[in-house]
Amino acid sequence: MCYNVRMSTTLNRNVIVLPLPAMNHDRAAFLYTALDNGWVRVQYRKADGTRTSRVCTRNPTLVKAYGTAAEVKALRDWESDLMSDSNVLYWDLLSGGLRSFLVWNVECCGIDAECLEINH
């Protein structure tokens, strides 16, 4: 079940669950759209099988505010990569850097009911 584990140990815990498409190509497009628009909580299984929850974005304005110009460029360059339909590169708020996940490992995603910046 989605969100049977708390999606984060910090910040807001009121998450509005987004309807994640079943097909990988549709799921990738959905995730890219959501991440390009702002902060999204994504719960997925890592390569070692453990479940993790991240507060993610691909929005260049947010990444520039919290990260570096090089990270903004890396996200932009990733869009043309052949792996972009199966592997999503994002900026992680809690770790403060770029990370990626495999689209088919995503269990659920959502947005916080309150703005993340208010919780900092």
Secondary structure as GFF3:
##gff-version 3
##sequence-region A 1 120
A	DSSP	beta_strand	15	17	.	.	.	ID=ss1
A	DSSP	alpha_helix	24	37	.	.	.	ID=ss2
A	DSSP	beta_strand	40	45	.	.	.	ID=ss3
A	DSSP	beta_strand	51	57	.	.	.	ID=ss4
A	DSSP	alpha_helix	60	66	.	.	.	ID=ss5
A	DSSP	alpha_helix	69	78	.	.	.	ID=ss6
A	DSSP	three_ten_helix	82	85	.	.	.	ID=ss7
A	DSSP	beta_strand	87	92	.	.	.	ID=ss8
A	DSSP	beta_strand	97	102	.	.	.	ID=ss9
A	DSSP	three_ten_helix	103	105	.	.	.	ID=ss10
A	DSSP	beta_strand	106	112	.	.	.	ID=ss11
A	DSSP	three_ten_helix	116	119	.	.	.	ID=ss12
###
